Amino acid sequence: MQRRHFVTRLIQGTGTAFLSSTLLAQQRVYLSEPLALKMVFPHSESVTAEDHNLTAEQEESIALKLRYRLASKNQRVWRGETTGRTDGYAMVLNEIGKEQYITFIVGITADFHVQRVALMVFRENRGWEVEDARFTNQFRGKTSADRLTVGTDINGITGATLSSQALCRGTKKALVICETLYRQ
C-alpha cells in the first residue's frame, strides 16, 4: 500500500484495523517447543506427549479445585522418563493476557511441585517482563495447595499485572491437571 493511501485511509478512519493489526501487534518468540521441553527435561532419556480425554469425574474434580471449568476435555501432557522412571511432567499452556494469548511451559516434578515456568511466545505489546527470571523463579517449589495468585504468594510486576495473573492461572491449572491424571 502506498504511503499516501495509507495516510488517507488512516485519517478517514478506515485504516484503524490495519494499523492495529500490523503495527501494534507484536509477537516475541522466546522458546520453541523442543527447546522448552529440553529446558524442562534436561536429563531425561525420553520425552513423550500423552493426550488425555478427561472423564466426567476428572473434569468435575478439576473444576472444583480451579473454581472454573476447562474449555476442553482434551489435554496434552509431556512426560519425561529415564530408565522407566518418571522424571516429571510438563504442559504448554495458552492463557489470555490483556487481549492476546501468552504461551508458556510449566514443568512439574514427579512429586507435583513446580520445577520451572518459562515464557515461550508473548503476543501483547505490554507485559513481556513476565519472562524475567525474578518473576518466574517465584513459582519453583509451589504445589496445587498454594494459592498462586498475584499479591498473596506471587509478587506481580508493575505494568504486567494481567500477564502475571495469566501465568499464575496457567501454572495452577497445569498442577491440578497433572495431579488429577497421574497422582495415585
VOGU-3710 file (C-alpha; in Angstrom, 3 decimals, decimal comma):
1> mqrrhfvtrl> 0,000/0,000/0,000  1,408/3,365/-0,960  2,139/5,775/1,838  -0,330/8,391/0,569  -3,217/5,870/0,500  -2,247/4,547/3,912  -2,253/8,038/5,482  -5,514/8,974/3,727  -7,279/5,835/4,976  -5,834/6,310/8,433
11> iqgtgtafls> -7,172/9,876/8,583  -10,578/8,755/7,290  -10,696/6,051/9,947  -10,757/3,055/7,620  -7,151/2,204/8,362  -7,627/1,741/12,087  -7,966/-2,042/11,837  -4,974/-2,172/9,506  -2,863/-0,082/11,871  -3,767/-2,083/14,965
21> stllaqqrvy> -3,234/-5,437/13,281  0,097/-4,625/11,678  1,895/-2,017/13,730  0,650/-2,651/17,244  0,522/-6,439/17,214  3,825/-7,941/18,251  4,890/-11,494/18,721  8,040/-12,267/20,620  9,160/-15,872/20,435  11,396/-16,765/23,352
31> lseplalkmv> 11,431/-20,579/23,128  10,341/-23,162/20,588  8,503/-26,204/21,930  11,513/-28,570/21,527  13,816/-26,095/23,279  11,300/-25,518/26,097  10,959/-29,272/26,629  14,750/-29,654/26,690  14,884/-26,902/29,320  12,292/-28,677/31,492
41> fphsesvtae> 13,694/-32,192/30,980  17,460/-31,670/30,587  18,475/-35,162/31,736  15,509/-37,291/30,638  16,208/-40,142/28,225  12,808/-39,770/26,574  10,100/-37,134/26,451  6,722/-38,205/25,118  3,437/-36,410/24,570  0,406/-38,012/26,160
51> dhnltaeqee> -3,019/-36,860/25,027  -5,783/-37,336/27,577  -9,519/-37,137/27,106  -10,758/-36,257/30,583  -13,599/-38,277/32,074  -16,611/-36,536/33,588  -15,275/-37,297/37,077  -11,861/-35,844/36,250  -13,466/-32,730/34,757  -15,595/-32,255/37,860
61> sialklryrl> -12,615/-32,730/40,187  -10,545/-30,196/38,239  -13,436/-27,702/38,138  -13,866/-27,922/41,918  -10,165/-27,276/42,533  -9,810/-24,463/39,980  -13,283/-22,969/40,566  -13,943/-22,906/36,826  -14,470/-25,454/34,059  -11,796/-26,209/31,486
71> asknqrvwrg> -12,503/-25,128/27,920  -11,584/-28,564/26,551  -11,712/-32,185/27,686  -8,574/-32,875/25,656  -5,322/-32,155/27,470  -1,744/-32,795/26,347  0,874/-33,557/28,976  4,536/-34,199/28,243  6,205/-36,853/30,368  9,964/-37,142/30,852
81> ettgrtdgya> 11,343/-40,594/31,680  14,713/-42,110/32,496  15,132/-45,909/32,771  11,368/-46,382/33,096  11,059/-43,868/35,940  9,031/-40,677/35,530  11,231/-37,574/35,886  8,317/-35,170/35,692  5,578/-33,650/33,585  5,142/-30,523/31,503
91> mvlneigkeq> 2,267/-28,671/29,930  2,387/-25,985/27,260  -0,396/-23,532/28,020  -2,050/-20,603/26,295  -3,577/-18,125/28,734  -5,161/-14,839/27,796  -3,262/-11,729/28,890  -4,999/-8,439/28,187  -6,146/-9,265/24,660  -3,834/-11,948/23,273
101> yitfivgita> -2,698/-15,400/24,323  0,538/-15,880/26,228  2,195/-19,242/25,540  4,381/-20,730/28,252  5,549/-24,069/29,608  5,114/-25,332/33,154  7,499/-28,087/34,258  6,321/-30,223/37,172  8,387/-32,682/39,182  7,325/-36,301/39,714
111> dfhvqrvalm> 6,054/-35,337/43,183  3,929/-32,491/41,740  5,943/-29,389/42,588  6,630/-26,671/40,021  10,087/-27,217/38,622  10,112/-24,379/36,099  7,927/-21,844/34,337  9,241/-20,357/31,089  7,709/-17,942/28,603  7,577/-19,282/25,047
121> vfrenrgwev> 5,593/-16,743/22,979  4,353/-13,313/24,024  1,888/-11,532/21,737  0,879/-8,409/23,700  2,526/-5,010/23,379  2,889/-4,715/27,192  3,684/-7,093/29,996  6,557/-9,024/28,423  8,513/-8,552/31,656  6,991/-11,817/32,927
131> edarftnqfr> 9,817/-13,588/31,094  12,275/-12,269/33,673  13,729/-14,953/35,960  12,985/-12,774/39,008  9,303/-13,350/38,279  9,294/-16,956/37,032  11,571/-18,236/39,822  8,809/-17,447/42,324  6,870/-20,467/41,033  9,593/-23,016/41,856
141> gktsadrltv> 8,526/-25,474/44,525  4,870/-24,369/44,502  2,129/-27,018/44,606  -1,579/-27,032/43,859  -2,164/-26,364/47,577  -0,595/-22,918/47,132  -2,894/-20,076/46,118  -0,728/-18,982/43,186  -2,237/-15,528/42,990  -0,605/-12,167/42,453
151> gtdingitga> -0,398/-10,279/45,721  -0,509/-13,308/48,011  2,248/-15,806/47,248  3,425/-14,372/43,913  4,748/-10,825/43,549  3,406/-9,276/40,361  5,216/-6,953/38,013  4,145/-3,331/37,722  2,799/-2,787/34,223  2,380/-6,512/33,664
161> tlssqalcrg> -0,466/-7,301/36,043  -2,632/-9,204/33,555  0,355/-11,132/32,213  1,388/-12,030/35,772  -2,134/-13,234/36,521  -2,169/-15,308/33,326  1,000/-17,181/34,308  -0,385/-17,782/37,812  -3,675/-19,096/36,403  -1,942/-21,392/33,919
171> tkkalvicet> 0,542/-22,749/36,453  -2,255/-23,645/38,869  -4,166/-25,279/36,008  -1,153/-27,401/34,993  -0,576/-28,570/38,572  -4,219/-29,540/39,093  -4,500/-31,352/35,743  -1,279/-33,337/36,259  -2,225/-34,316/39,799  -5,685/-35,411/38,662
181> lyrq> -4,250/-37,511/35,840  -1,167/-39,041/37,466  -1,377/-38,989/41,269  -2,256/-42,428/42,681
//
